[in-house]
Amino acid sequence: MPEGCLRRCREESVELVREVRRRIREGSQRLMRAISESNRLVEAGDSTGARKCLEDVLAVEVVPLYRQHAEAELSHLE
């Protein structure tokens, strides 16, 4: 392969790893905040609000594992 192609491939690989890392970090933080808020709302007697927190996460989450966790938390509320 020509040097330019190898360099471009490396740069694209690095960018891909950065994007994956960002999504994992942001998804993890978003999920933990939603679970904490959902638990707080359940304790306060607001199961509708608790469910909404988790549904909001599912509306934007792209990491499959975090979606599964949010779905599991949501199923515990039903």
Sequence and secondary structure as in RCSB ss.txt:
>XXXX:A:sequence
MPEGCLRRCREESVELVREVRRRIREGSQRLMRAISESNRLVEAGDSTGARKCLEDVLAVEVVPLYRQHAEAELS
HLE
>XXXX:A:secstr
  HHHHHHHHHHHHHHHHHHHHHHHHHHHHHHHHHHHHHHHHHTT HHHHHHHHHHHHHH   HHHHHHHHHHHH
HH 
